[in-house]
Amino acid sequence: MGASTHNLAKLPSLCYAFLPWKQPGERIVILKAGEAGYYQTDFDGPTLDSDHATALVNKMNARLQVSQPEAEAMLAGSAFGWHVPGADPAQHNHLNGGNKG
């Protein structure tokens, strides 16, 4: 099993992410395991502040039962490839104690 397949086996099929470098209205996205890049959503708005947008992403991921380490790994994989160490949620277990939700 290659690193890409190994990492993907540990990840949810999708999650939400907050991209702080994007403009308001374009910061909340969907990431899909195994796919490069992201999908834009309608959840962000031009007047939604960063704290509320981040809280919304965390709430939506909690509903999907996606942990913070899994979401961070999904962001790394979508940006840098699913084979990189950062696409493994174990590399992010310091976040949220490595717990679900």
WOVEN-V739272 format. One record per helix or strand of 3 or more residues. SS is the DSSP state (h for helix, s for strand). FROM is the first residue (numbers start at 0). LEN is the number of residues. If there is no record, write none. Layout:
SS|FROM|LEN + SS|FROM|LEN
//
This chain:
h|2|6 + s|13|5 + s|27|5 + h|49|14 + h|67|13 + h|84|3 + h|88|4 + h|94|4
//
